[in-house]
Amino acid sequence: MLKKIFFFIFLIFNFFITASALGQKNIIYIYSDEGAGSESLKHTLSSMHEMIPSSYHIQLIKAKEVLEGKWHENAVLFIMPGGADLPYAAKLNGKGNGLIRSFISNGGAYLGICAGGYYGSSHVEFDKNGPLEVIGSRELAFFPGKAIGPILAPYDYKTNSGARAANISFDWPNYQTSLYLYYNGGGYFAIPQNTTNLSIIGWYNLKEQKLPAILKINYGRGRVILSGVHFEYNPNIMVSDSYSSNIIPLLKKDNEQREKLLQAILKYLLNGEI
């Protein structure tokens, strides 16, 4: 009889331990469906595995799984990588975007890089009057303004001819510096007047002016980072013959600072700490 009681207690204990583990919000989801660029996914996965604490786990997610909504149960961060944002909209408009917005407003976090940054804005203005023109509104609208690009060079979906090492300056507590980060097709953020829920943490240093490159946004109880540049790109795993000769050396020179920046961004997104 005593053995049965102990066994029953053991089962109950394990049930609650398992339920607690399943309910723990410790999954970082990276969108990997149509539109997500293969290089962007490679660098995002590599950087996340290198930088995040072991208490978090990384999982790729397709549009079908986003629409099912089960990821809400254990998600702590949703990452929309670089690539092309029209396929994102085609699969996620309506229910999918509604679920992402709900996740963020209820305390989650969103990281949008390049195409993911465009996608997190309320309006996209890409290659206006050019052969790749994409202009239209977007549903997530964490940033209530336009993301406009490409800003540094014409973009090419098939090659890296538009890739650059972008000089970005930062004005963020405990991170105030200037460094080179990988750029390919990203935009800047045109800040509307009287916008109070965001701050600019990174600027494009252009000859004629400085333009917003990276935003930190409060959205409901959640946190959002949108970026026109790729701070997730590690120059040590970039294939040199795919880029102009001066890009990778500039990125490698500042790679230690890039890692510190990414650590600061992840710390903010995962824990709300600055």
NUGUDO-906947 format. One record per residue (C-alpha): residue number from 0; residue in three letters; y, z, x. Coordinates in nm, 3 decimals, padded with zeros to 5 digits. Layout:
REM NUGUDO-906947
<rec><k>NUM</k><r>ala</r><py>Y</py><pz>Z</pz><px>X</px></rec>
...
REM end
This chain:
REM NUGUDO-906947
<rec><k>0</k><r>met</r><py>00.000</py><pz>00.000</pz><px>00.000</px></rec>
<rec><k>1</k><r>leu</r><py>00.240</py><pz>00.096</pz><px>00.281</px></rec>
<rec><k>2</k><r>lys</r><py>00.166</py><pz>-00.232</pz><px>00.460</px></rec>
<rec><k>3</k><r>lys</r><py>00.251</py><pz>-00.425</pz><px>00.144</px></rec>
<rec><k>4</k><r>ile</r><py>00.584</py><pz>-00.241</pz><px>00.113</px></rec>
<rec><k>5</k><r>phe</r><py>00.676</py><pz>-00.315</pz><px>00.475</px></rec>
<rec><k>6</k><r>phe</r><py>00.573</py><pz>-00.677</pz><px>00.431</px></rec>
<rec><k>7</k><r>phe</r><py>00.789</py><pz>-00.704</pz><px>00.118</px></rec>
<rec><k>8</k><r>ile</r><py>01.086</py><pz>-00.552</pz><px>00.303</px></rec>
<rec><k>9</k><r>phe</r><py>01.025</py><pz>-00.796</pz><px>00.590</px></rec>
<rec><k>10</k><r>leu</r><py>01.033</py><pz>-01.093</pz><px>00.349</px></rec>
<rec><k>11</k><r>ile</r><py>01.358</py><pz>-00.975</pz><px>00.189</px></rec>
<rec><k>12</k><r>phe</r><py>01.519</py><pz>-00.918</pz><px>00.530</px></rec>
<rec><k>13</k><r>asn</r><py>01.424</py><pz>-01.267</pz><px>00.648</px></rec>
<rec><k>14</k><r>phe</r><py>01.546</py><pz>-01.421</pz><px>00.324</px></rec>
<rec><k>15</k><r>phe</r><py>01.892</py><pz>-01.272</pz><px>00.367</px></rec>
<rec><k>16</k><r>ile</r><py>01.906</py><pz>-01.363</pz><px>00.738</px></rec>
<rec><k>17</k><r>thr</r><py>01.810</py><pz>-01.723</pz><px>00.657</px></rec>
<rec><k>18</k><r>ala</r><py>02.053</py><pz>-01.744</pz><px>00.366</px></rec>
<rec><k>19</k><r>ser</r><py>02.330</py><pz>-01.610</pz><px>00.586</px></rec>
<rec><k>20</k><r>ala</r><py>02.256</py><pz>-01.867</pz><px>00.858</px></rec>
<rec><k>21</k><r>leu</r><py>02.247</py><pz>-02.151</pz><px>00.607</px></rec>
<rec><k>22</k><r>gly</r><py>02.577</py><pz>-02.041</pz><px>00.457</px></rec>
<rec><k>23</k><r>gln</r><py>02.751</py><pz>-02.008</pz><px>00.791</px></rec>
<rec><k>24</k><r>lys</r><py>03.035</py><pz>-02.254</pz><px>00.839</px></rec>
<rec><k>25</k><r>asn</r><py>02.967</py><pz>-02.377</pz><px>01.189</px></rec>
<rec><k>26</k><r>ile</r><py>02.910</py><pz>-02.754</pz><px>01.162</px></rec>
<rec><k>27</k><r>ile</r><py>03.154</py><pz>-03.008</pz><px>01.306</px></rec>
<rec><k>28</k><r>tyr</r><py>03.105</py><pz>-03.334</pz><px>01.116</px></rec>
<rec><k>29</k><r>ile</r><py>03.198</py><pz>-03.666</pz><px>01.277</px></rec>
<rec><k>30</k><r>tyr</r><py>03.228</py><pz>-03.964</pz><px>01.045</px></rec>
<rec><k>31</k><r>ser</r><py>03.000</py><pz>-04.242</pz><px>01.171</px></rec>
<rec><k>32</k><r>asp</r><py>02.989</py><pz>-04.501</pz><px>00.895</px></rec>
<rec><k>33</k><r>glu</r><py>03.137</py><pz>-04.853</pz><px>00.887</px></rec>
<rec><k>34</k><r>gly</r><py>03.476</py><pz>-04.862</pz><px>01.061</px></rec>
<rec><k>35</k><r>ala</r><py>03.400</py><pz>-04.596</pz><px>01.321</px></rec>
<rec><k>36</k><r>gly</r><py>03.421</py><pz>-04.763</pz><px>01.664</px></rec>
<rec><k>37</k><r>ser</r><py>03.119</py><pz>-04.727</pz><px>01.892</px></rec>
<rec><k>38</k><r>glu</r><py>03.332</py><pz>-04.634</pz><px>02.197</px></rec>
<rec><k>39</k><r>ser</r><py>03.533</py><pz>-04.383</pz><px>01.995</px></rec>
<rec><k>40</k><r>leu</r><py>03.214</py><pz>-04.224</pz><px>01.865</px></rec>
<rec><k>41</k><r>lys</r><py>03.069</py><pz>-04.207</pz><px>02.217</px></rec>
<rec><k>42</k><r>his</r><py>03.372</py><pz>-04.029</pz><px>02.357</px></rec>
<rec><k>43</k><r>thr</r><py>03.414</py><pz>-03.802</pz><px>02.054</px></rec>
<rec><k>44</k><r>leu</r><py>03.053</py><pz>-03.688</pz><px>02.075</px></rec>
<rec><k>45</k><r>ser</r><py>03.073</py><pz>-03.641</pz><px>02.452</px></rec>
<rec><k>46</k><r>ser</r><py>03.394</py><pz>-03.439</pz><px>02.434</px></rec>
<rec><k>47</k><r>met</r><py>03.276</py><pz>-03.222</pz><px>02.146</px></rec>
<rec><k>48</k><r>his</r><py>02.947</py><pz>-03.140</pz><px>02.321</px></rec>
<rec><k>49</k><r>glu</r><py>03.139</py><pz>-03.055</pz><px>02.638</px></rec>
<rec><k>50</k><r>met</r><py>03.417</py><pz>-02.849</pz><px>02.483</px></rec>
<rec><k>51</k><r>ile</r><py>03.297</py><pz>-02.663</pz><px>02.174</px></rec>
<rec><k>52</k><r>pro</r><py>03.139</py><pz>-02.315</pz><px>02.194</px></rec>
<rec><k>53</k><r>ser</r><py>02.762</py><pz>-02.296</pz><px>02.153</px></rec>
<rec><k>54</k><r>ser</r><py>02.805</py><pz>-02.123</pz><px>01.816</px></rec>
<rec><k>55</k><r>tyr</r><py>02.909</py><pz>-02.457</pz><px>01.664</px></rec>
<rec><k>56</k><r>his</r><py>02.693</py><pz>-02.762</pz><px>01.598</px></rec>
<rec><k>57</k><r>ile</r><py>02.781</py><pz>-03.131</pz><px>01.581</px></rec>
<rec><k>58</k><r>gln</r><py>02.650</py><pz>-03.364</pz><px>01.316</px></rec>
<rec><k>59</k><r>leu</r><py>02.722</py><pz>-03.728</pz><px>01.233</px></rec>
<rec><k>60</k><r>ile</r><py>02.791</py><pz>-03.800</pz><px>00.868</px></rec>
<rec><k>61</k><r>lys</r><py>02.778</py><pz>-04.120</pz><px>00.661</px></rec>
<rec><k>62</k><r>ala</r><py>02.986</py><pz>-04.205</pz><px>00.354</px></rec>
<rec><k>63</k><r>lys</r><py>02.689</py><pz>-04.140</pz><px>00.123</px></rec>
<rec><k>64</k><r>glu</r><py>02.657</py><pz>-03.786</pz><px>00.256</px></rec>
<rec><k>65</k><r>val</r><py>03.032</py><pz>-03.728</pz><px>00.222</px></rec>
<rec><k>66</k><r>leu</r><py>03.008</py><pz>-03.830</pz><px>-00.144</px></rec>
<rec><k>67</k><r>glu</r><py>02.713</py><pz>-03.597</pz><px>-00.204</px></rec>
<rec><k>68</k><r>gly</r><py>02.936</py><pz>-03.307</pz><px>-00.101</px></rec>
<rec><k>69</k><r>lys</r><py>02.671</py><pz>-03.075</pz><px>00.043</px></rec>
<rec><k>70</k><r>trp</r><py>02.852</py><pz>-03.073</pz><px>00.379</px></rec>
<rec><k>71</k><r>his</r><py>03.117</py><pz>-02.846</pz><px>00.223</px></rec>
<rec><k>72</k><r>glu</r><py>02.870</py><pz>-02.558</pz><px>00.244</px></rec>
<rec><k>73</k><r>asn</r><py>02.866</py><pz>-02.534</pz><px>00.623</px></rec>
<rec><k>74</k><r>ala</r><py>03.151</py><pz>-02.752</pz><px>00.752</px></rec>
<rec><k>75</k><r>val</r><py>03.425</py><pz>-02.609</pz><px>00.970</px></rec>
<rec><k>76</k><r>leu</r><py>03.580</py><pz>-02.935</pz><px>01.096</px></rec>
<rec><k>77</k><r>phe</r><py>03.577</py><pz>-03.297</pz><px>00.977</px></rec>
<rec><k>78</k><r>ile</r><py>03.655</py><pz>-03.560</pz><px>01.243</px></rec>
<rec><k>79</k><r>met</r><py>03.762</py><pz>-03.914</pz><px>01.158</px></rec>
<rec><k>80</k><r>pro</r><py>03.738</py><pz>-04.112</pz><px>01.483</px></rec>
<rec><k>81</k><r>gly</r><py>03.904</py><pz>-04.429</pz><px>01.604</px></rec>
<rec><k>82</k><r>gly</r><py>03.801</py><pz>-04.772</pz><px>01.481</px></rec>
<rec><k>83</k><r>ala</r><py>03.936</py><pz>-04.942</pz><px>01.169</px></rec>
<rec><k>84</k><r>asp</r><py>04.057</py><pz>-04.755</pz><px>00.864</px></rec>
<rec><k>85</k><r>leu</r><py>04.012</py><pz>-05.020</pz><px>00.591</px></rec>
<rec><k>86</k><r>pro</r><py>03.632</py><pz>-04.967</pz><px>00.588</px></rec>
<rec><k>87</k><r>tyr</r><py>03.696</py><pz>-04.592</pz><px>00.563</px></rec>
<rec><k>88</k><r>ala</r><py>03.901</py><pz>-04.651</pz><px>00.249</px></rec>
<rec><k>89</k><r>ala</r><py>03.649</py><pz>-04.895</pz><px>00.103</px></rec>
<rec><k>90</k><r>lys</r><py>03.371</py><pz>-04.634</pz><px>00.110</px></rec>
<rec><k>91</k><r>leu</r><py>03.564</py><pz>-04.311</pz><px>00.055</px></rec>
<rec><k>92</k><r>asn</r><py>03.846</py><pz>-04.392</pz><px>-00.189</px></rec>
<rec><k>93</k><r>gly</r><py>03.826</py><pz>-04.171</pz><px>-00.495</px></rec>
<rec><k>94</k><r>lys</r><py>03.553</py><pz>-03.908</pz><px>-00.479</px></rec>
<rec><k>95</k><r>gly</r><py>03.504</py><pz>-03.911</pz><px>-00.100</px></rec>
<rec><k>96</k><r>asn</r><py>03.868</py><pz>-03.858</pz><px>-00.017</px></rec>
<rec><k>97</k><r>gly</r><py>03.894</py><pz>-03.600</pz><px>-00.292</px></rec>
<rec><k>98</k><r>leu</r><py>03.613</py><pz>-03.400</pz><px>-00.133</px></rec>
<rec><k>99</k><r>ile</r><py>03.775</py><pz>-03.420</pz><px>00.211</px></rec>
<rec><k>100</k><r>arg</r><py>04.112</py><pz>-03.307</pz><px>00.072</px></rec>
<rec><k>101</k><r>ser</r><py>03.946</py><pz>-03.021</pz><px>-00.115</px></rec>
<rec><k>102</k><r>phe</r><py>03.766</py><pz>-02.909</pz><px>00.200</px></rec>
<rec><k>103</k><r>ile</r><py>04.092</py><pz>-02.899</pz><px>00.398</px></rec>
<rec><k>104</k><r>ser</r><py>04.304</py><pz>-02.734</pz><px>00.130</px></rec>
<rec><k>105</k><r>asn</r><py>04.044</py><pz>-02.457</pz><px>00.095</px></rec>
<rec><k>106</k><r>gly</r><py>04.058</py><pz>-02.362</pz><px>00.462</px></rec>
<rec><k>107</k><r>gly</r><py>03.882</py><pz>-02.644</pz><px>00.649</px></rec>
<rec><k>108</k><r>ala</r><py>04.013</py><pz>-02.857</pz><px>00.933</px></rec>
<rec><k>109</k><r>tyr</r><py>04.061</py><pz>-03.232</pz><px>00.988</px></rec>
<rec><k>110</k><r>leu</r><py>04.102</py><pz>-03.420</pz><px>01.314</px></rec>
<rec><k>111</k><r>gly</r><py>04.211</py><pz>-03.783</pz><px>01.281</px></rec>
<rec><k>112</k><r>ile</r><py>04.234</py><pz>-03.990</pz><px>01.599</px></rec>
<rec><k>113</k><r>cys</r><py>04.389</py><pz>-04.338</pz><px>01.609</px></rec>
<rec><k>114</k><r>ala</r><py>04.235</py><pz>-04.504</pz><px>01.297</px></rec>
<rec><k>115</k><r>gly</r><py>04.160</py><pz>-04.153</pz><px>01.171</px></rec>
<rec><k>116</k><r>gly</r><py>04.528</py><pz>-04.069</pz><px>01.223</px></rec>
<rec><k>117</k><r>tyr</r><py>04.640</py><pz>-04.371</pz><px>01.024</px></rec>
<rec><k>118</k><r>tyr</r><py>04.388</py><pz>-04.276</pz><px>00.757</px></rec>
<rec><k>119</k><r>gly</r><py>04.525</py><pz>-03.923</pz><px>00.728</px></rec>
<rec><k>120</k><r>ser</r><py>04.877</py><pz>-04.051</pz><px>00.656</px></rec>
<rec><k>121</k><r>ser</r><py>05.013</py><pz>-04.146</pz><px>00.315</px></rec>
<rec><k>122</k><r>his</r><py>05.099</py><pz>-04.501</pz><px>00.422</px></rec>
<rec><k>123</k><r>val</r><py>04.967</py><pz>-04.738</pz><px>00.691</px></rec>
<rec><k>124</k><r>glu</r><py>05.182</py><pz>-05.007</pz><px>00.848</px></rec>
<rec><k>125</k><r>phe</r><py>04.969</py><pz>-05.184</pz><px>01.109</px></rec>
<rec><k>126</k><r>asp</r><py>05.068</py><pz>-05.509</pz><px>01.285</px></rec>
<rec><k>127</k><r>lys</r><py>05.331</py><pz>-05.589</pz><px>01.022</px></rec>
<rec><k>128</k><r>asn</r><py>05.390</py><pz>-05.966</pz><px>00.999</px></rec>
<rec><k>129</k><r>gly</r><py>05.115</py><pz>-06.017</pz><px>01.258</px></rec>
<rec><k>130</k><r>pro</r><py>04.766</py><pz>-06.170</pz><px>01.238</px></rec>
<rec><k>131</k><r>leu</r><py>04.599</py><pz>-05.830</pz><px>01.188</px></rec>
<rec><k>132</k><r>glu</r><py>04.844</py><pz>-05.695</pz><px>00.928</px></rec>
<rec><k>133</k><r>val</r><py>04.722</py><pz>-05.397</pz><px>00.729</px></rec>
<rec><k>134</k><r>ile</r><py>04.979</py><pz>-05.238</pz><px>00.498</px></rec>
<rec><k>135</k><r>gly</r><py>04.908</py><pz>-04.996</pz><px>00.217</px></rec>
<rec><k>136</k><r>ser</r><py>04.891</py><pz>-04.642</pz><px>00.088</px></rec>
<rec><k>137</k><r>arg</r><py>04.612</py><pz>-04.397</pz><px>00.173</px></rec>
<rec><k>138</k><r>glu</r><py>04.469</py><pz>-04.120</pz><px>-00.042</px></rec>
<rec><k>139</k><r>leu</r><py>04.427</py><pz>-03.833</pz><px>00.204</px></rec>
<rec><k>140</k><r>ala</r><py>04.802</py><pz>-03.822</pz><px>00.273</px></rec>
<rec><k>141</k><r>phe</r><py>04.796</py><pz>-03.507</pz><px>00.488</px></rec>
<rec><k>142</k><r>phe</r><py>05.104</py><pz>-03.658</pz><px>00.652</px></rec>
<rec><k>143</k><r>pro</r><py>05.353</py><pz>-03.757</pz><px>00.379</px></rec>
<rec><k>144</k><r>gly</r><py>05.492</py><pz>-04.057</pz><px>00.565</px></rec>
<rec><k>145</k><r>lys</r><py>05.411</py><pz>-04.381</pz><px>00.745</px></rec>
<rec><k>146</k><r>ala</r><py>05.185</py><pz>-04.427</pz><px>01.046</px></rec>
<rec><k>147</k><r>ile</r><py>05.324</py><pz>-04.737</pz><px>01.217</px></rec>
<rec><k>148</k><r>gly</r><py>05.160</py><pz>-04.936</pz><px>01.495</px></rec>
<rec><k>149</k><r>pro</r><py>05.043</py><pz>-05.067</pz><px>01.725</px></rec>
<rec><k>150</k><r>ile</r><py>05.327</py><pz>-04.932</pz><px>01.932</px></rec>
<rec><k>151</k><r>leu</r><py>05.249</py><pz>-05.004</pz><px>02.300</px></rec>
<rec><k>152</k><r>ala</r><py>05.069</py><pz>-05.341</pz><px>02.295</px></rec>
<rec><k>153</k><r>pro</r><py>04.915</py><pz>-05.594</pz><px>02.054</px></rec>
<rec><k>154</k><r>tyr</r><py>04.569</py><pz>-05.487</pz><px>01.941</px></rec>
<rec><k>155</k><r>asp</r><py>04.247</py><pz>-05.687</pz><px>01.975</px></rec>
<rec><k>156</k><r>tyr</r><py>03.936</py><pz>-05.576</pz><px>01.785</px></rec>
<rec><k>157</k><r>lys</r><py>03.705</py><pz>-05.764</pz><px>02.023</px></rec>
<rec><k>158</k><r>thr</r><py>03.846</py><pz>-05.666</pz><px>02.365</px></rec>
<rec><k>159</k><r>asn</r><py>04.039</py><pz>-05.386</pz><px>02.535</px></rec>
<rec><k>160</k><r>ser</r><py>04.336</py><pz>-05.611</pz><px>02.614</px></rec>
<rec><k>161</k><r>gly</r><py>04.565</py><pz>-05.378</pz><px>02.420</px></rec>
<rec><k>162</k><r>ala</r><py>04.447</py><pz>-05.064</pz><px>02.599</px></rec>
<rec><k>163</k><r>arg</r><py>04.705</py><pz>-04.865</pz><px>02.791</px></rec>
<rec><k>164</k><r>ala</r><py>04.754</py><pz>-04.530</pz><px>02.964</px></rec>
<rec><k>165</k><r>ala</r><py>05.020</py><pz>-04.379</pz><px>02.740</px></rec>
<rec><k>166</k><r>asn</r><py>05.261</py><pz>-04.124</pz><px>02.883</px></rec>
<rec><k>167</k><r>ile</r><py>05.274</py><pz>-03.836</pz><px>02.635</px></rec>
<rec><k>168</k><r>ser</r><py>05.491</py><pz>-03.526</pz><px>02.655</px></rec>
<rec><k>169</k><r>phe</r><py>05.404</py><pz>-03.203</pz><px>02.476</px></rec>
<rec><k>170</k><r>asp</r><py>05.600</py><pz>-02.919</pz><px>02.323</px></rec>
<rec><k>171</k><r>trp</r><py>05.342</py><pz>-02.666</pz><px>02.205</px></rec>
<rec><k>172</k><r>pro</r><py>05.317</py><pz>-02.295</pz><px>02.282</px></rec>
<rec><k>173</k><r>asn</r><py>05.116</py><pz>-02.247</pz><px>02.602</px></rec>
<rec><k>174</k><r>tyr</r><py>05.096</py><pz>-02.624</pz><px>02.650</px></rec>
<rec><k>175</k><r>gln</r><py>05.416</py><pz>-02.788</pz><px>02.766</px></rec>
<rec><k>176</k><r>thr</r><py>05.358</py><pz>-03.077</pz><px>03.001</px></rec>
<rec><k>177</k><r>ser</r><py>05.346</py><pz>-03.456</pz><px>03.030</px></rec>
<rec><k>178</k><r>leu</r><py>05.030</py><pz>-03.656</pz><px>03.096</px></rec>
<rec><k>179</k><r>tyr</r><py>04.862</py><pz>-03.993</pz><px>03.055</px></rec>
<rec><k>180</k><r>leu</r><py>04.617</py><pz>-04.037</pz><px>02.767</px></rec>
<rec><k>181</k><r>tyr</r><py>04.412</py><pz>-04.335</pz><px>02.657</px></rec>
<rec><k>182</k><r>tyr</r><py>04.576</py><pz>-04.561</pz><px>02.400</px></rec>
<rec><k>183</k><r>asn</r><py>04.445</py><pz>-04.864</pz><px>02.211</px></rec>
<rec><k>184</k><r>gly</r><py>04.610</py><pz>-04.970</pz><px>01.885</px></rec>
<rec><k>185</k><r>gly</r><py>04.743</py><pz>-04.633</pz><px>01.774</px></rec>
<rec><k>186</k><r>gly</r><py>05.064</py><pz>-04.572</pz><px>01.585</px></rec>
<rec><k>187</k><r>tyr</r><py>05.352</py><pz>-04.332</pz><px>01.572</px></rec>
<rec><k>188</k><r>phe</r><py>05.444</py><pz>-04.114</pz><px>01.276</px></rec>
<rec><k>189</k><r>ala</r><py>05.773</py><pz>-04.181</pz><px>01.096</px></rec>
<rec><k>190</k><r>ile</r><py>05.875</py><pz>-03.833</pz><px>00.982</px></rec>
<rec><k>191</k><r>pro</r><py>06.039</py><pz>-03.819</pz><px>00.636</px></rec>
<rec><k>192</k><r>gln</r><py>06.347</py><pz>-03.603</pz><px>00.593</px></rec>
<rec><k>193</k><r>asn</r><py>06.304</py><pz>-03.246</pz><px>00.471</px></rec>
<rec><k>194</k><r>thr</r><py>05.937</py><pz>-03.228</pz><px>00.574</px></rec>
<rec><k>195</k><r>thr</r><py>05.849</py><pz>-02.864</pz><px>00.633</px></rec>
<rec><k>196</k><r>asn</r><py>05.470</py><pz>-02.838</pz><px>00.665</px></rec>
<rec><k>197</k><r>leu</r><py>05.430</py><pz>-03.009</pz><px>01.003</px></rec>
<rec><k>198</k><r>ser</r><py>05.536</py><pz>-03.002</pz><px>01.364</px></rec>
<rec><k>199</k><r>ile</r><py>05.532</py><pz>-03.271</pz><px>01.633</px></rec>
<rec><k>200</k><r>ile</r><py>05.327</py><pz>-03.153</pz><px>01.930</px></rec>
<rec><k>201</k><r>gly</r><py>05.309</py><pz>-03.480</pz><px>02.126</px></rec>
<rec><k>202</k><r>trp</r><py>05.559</py><pz>-03.759</pz><px>02.190</px></rec>
<rec><k>203</k><r>tyr</r><py>05.533</py><pz>-04.113</pz><px>02.324</px></rec>
<rec><k>204</k><r>asn</r><py>05.765</py><pz>-04.132</pz><px>02.625</px></rec>
<rec><k>205</k><r>leu</r><py>05.912</py><pz>-04.479</pz><px>02.586</px></rec>
<rec><k>206</k><r>lys</r><py>06.198</py><pz>-04.623</pz><px>02.790</px></rec>
<rec><k>207</k><r>glu</r><py>06.431</py><pz>-04.646</pz><px>02.494</px></rec>
<rec><k>208</k><r>gln</r><py>06.322</py><pz>-04.342</pz><px>02.292</px></rec>
<rec><k>209</k><r>lys</r><py>06.061</py><pz>-04.077</pz><px>02.220</px></rec>
<rec><k>210</k><r>leu</r><py>05.842</py><pz>-04.120</pz><px>01.912</px></rec>
<rec><k>211</k><r>pro</r><py>05.597</py><pz>-03.878</pz><px>01.744</px></rec>
<rec><k>212</k><r>ala</r><py>05.243</py><pz>-03.933</pz><px>01.875</px></rec>
<rec><k>213</k><r>ile</r><py>05.052</py><pz>-03.620</pz><px>01.764</px></rec>
<rec><k>214</k><r>leu</r><py>05.114</py><pz>-03.401</pz><px>01.458</px></rec>
<rec><k>215</k><r>lys</r><py>05.002</py><pz>-03.053</pz><px>01.359</px></rec>
<rec><k>216</k><r>ile</r><py>05.003</py><pz>-03.015</pz><px>00.980</px></rec>
<rec><k>217</k><r>asn</r><py>04.949</py><pz>-02.723</pz><px>00.744</px></rec>
<rec><k>218</k><r>tyr</r><py>04.768</py><pz>-02.844</pz><px>00.434</px></rec>
<rec><k>219</k><r>gly</r><py>04.694</py><pz>-02.576</pz><px>00.174</px></rec>
<rec><k>220</k><r>arg</r><py>04.493</py><pz>-02.313</pz><px>00.361</px></rec>
<rec><k>221</k><r>gly</r><py>04.367</py><pz>-02.572</pz><px>00.609</px></rec>
<rec><k>222</k><r>arg</r><py>04.471</py><pz>-02.728</pz><px>00.940</px></rec>
<rec><k>223</k><r>val</r><py>04.518</py><pz>-03.092</pz><px>01.034</px></rec>
<rec><k>224</k><r>ile</r><py>04.577</py><pz>-03.274</pz><px>01.364</px></rec>
<rec><k>225</k><r>leu</r><py>04.664</py><pz>-03.646</pz><px>01.352</px></rec>
<rec><k>226</k><r>ser</r><py>04.695</py><pz>-03.845</pz><px>01.674</px></rec>
<rec><k>227</k><r>gly</r><py>04.787</py><pz>-04.199</pz><px>01.769</px></rec>
<rec><k>228</k><r>val</r><py>04.636</py><pz>-04.152</pz><px>02.115</px></rec>
<rec><k>229</k><r>his</r><py>04.283</py><pz>-04.074</pz><px>02.230</px></rec>
<rec><k>230</k><r>phe</r><py>04.275</py><pz>-03.732</pz><px>02.394</px></rec>
<rec><k>231</k><r>glu</r><py>03.898</py><pz>-03.734</pz><px>02.343</px></rec>
<rec><k>232</k><r>tyr</r><py>03.846</py><pz>-04.020</pz><px>02.592</px></rec>
<rec><k>233</k><r>asn</r><py>03.696</py><pz>-03.902</pz><px>02.921</px></rec>
<rec><k>234</k><r>pro</r><py>03.793</py><pz>-04.145</pz><px>03.200</px></rec>
<rec><k>235</k><r>asn</r><py>03.486</py><pz>-04.045</pz><px>03.401</px></rec>
<rec><k>236</k><r>ile</r><py>03.258</py><pz>-04.222</pz><px>03.153</px></rec>
<rec><k>237</k><r>met</r><py>03.479</py><pz>-04.525</pz><px>03.091</px></rec>
<rec><k>238</k><r>val</r><py>03.349</py><pz>-04.859</pz><px>03.225</px></rec>
<rec><k>239</k><r>ser</r><py>03.615</py><pz>-04.974</pz><px>03.470</px></rec>
<rec><k>240</k><r>asp</r><py>03.569</py><pz>-05.350</pz><px>03.432</px></rec>
<rec><k>241</k><r>ser</r><py>03.655</py><pz>-05.324</pz><px>03.060</px></rec>
<rec><k>242</k><r>tyr</r><py>04.014</py><pz>-05.217</pz><px>03.126</px></rec>
<rec><k>243</k><r>ser</r><py>04.319</py><pz>-05.313</pz><px>03.328</px></rec>
<rec><k>244</k><r>ser</r><py>04.293</py><pz>-05.183</pz><px>03.684</px></rec>
<rec><k>245</k><r>asn</r><py>04.566</py><pz>-04.918</pz><px>03.656</px></rec>
<rec><k>246</k><r>ile</r><py>04.445</py><pz>-04.743</pz><px>03.338</px></rec>
<rec><k>247</k><r>ile</r><py>04.147</py><pz>-04.537</pz><px>03.453</px></rec>
<rec><k>248</k><r>pro</r><py>04.314</py><pz>-04.407</pz><px>03.775</px></rec>
<rec><k>249</k><r>leu</r><py>04.610</py><pz>-04.278</pz><px>03.572</px></rec>
<rec><k>250</k><r>leu</r><py>04.376</py><pz>-04.113</pz><px>03.321</px></rec>
<rec><k>251</k><r>lys</r><py>04.164</py><pz>-03.955</pz><px>03.594</px></rec>
<rec><k>252</k><r>lys</r><py>04.472</py><pz>-03.810</pz><px>03.761</px></rec>
<rec><k>253</k><r>asp</r><py>04.553</py><pz>-03.617</pz><px>03.443</px></rec>
<rec><k>254</k><r>asn</r><py>04.199</py><pz>-03.549</pz><px>03.324</px></rec>
<rec><k>255</k><r>glu</r><py>04.212</py><pz>-03.175</pz><px>03.392</px></rec>
<rec><k>256</k><r>gln</r><py>04.525</py><pz>-03.147</pz><px>03.176</px></rec>
<rec><k>257</k><r>arg</r><py>04.358</py><pz>-03.361</pz><px>02.908</px></rec>
<rec><k>258</k><r>glu</r><py>04.068</py><pz>-03.117</pz><px>02.894</px></rec>
<rec><k>259</k><r>lys</r><py>04.307</py><pz>-02.823</pz><px>02.857</px></rec>
<rec><k>260</k><r>leu</r><py>04.484</py><pz>-03.006</pz><px>02.577</px></rec>
<rec><k>261</k><r>leu</r><py>04.159</py><pz>-03.076</pz><px>02.393</px></rec>
<rec><k>262</k><r>gln</r><py>04.055</py><pz>-02.713</pz><px>02.431</px></rec>
<rec><k>263</k><r>ala</r><py>04.388</py><pz>-02.602</pz><px>02.281</px></rec>
<rec><k>264</k><r>ile</r><py>04.354</py><pz>-02.845</pz><px>01.990</px></rec>
<rec><k>265</k><r>leu</r><py>03.997</py><pz>-02.737</pz><px>01.913</px></rec>
<rec><k>266</k><r>lys</r><py>04.094</py><pz>-02.370</pz><px>01.936</px></rec>
<rec><k>267</k><r>tyr</r><py>04.364</py><pz>-02.432</pz><px>01.677</px></rec>
<rec><k>268</k><r>leu</r><py>04.143</py><pz>-02.637</pz><px>01.444</px></rec>
<rec><k>269</k><r>leu</r><py>03.841</py><pz>-02.405</pz><px>01.461</px></rec>
<rec><k>270</k><r>asn</r><py>04.015</py><pz>-02.067</pz><px>01.468</px></rec>
<rec><k>271</k><r>gly</r><py>04.380</py><pz>-02.124</pz><px>01.374</px></rec>
<rec><k>272</k><r>glu</r><py>04.483</py><pz>-01.993</pz><px>01.715</px></rec>
<rec><k>273</k><r>ile</r><py>04.770</py><pz>-02.149</pz><px>01.912</px></rec>
REM end
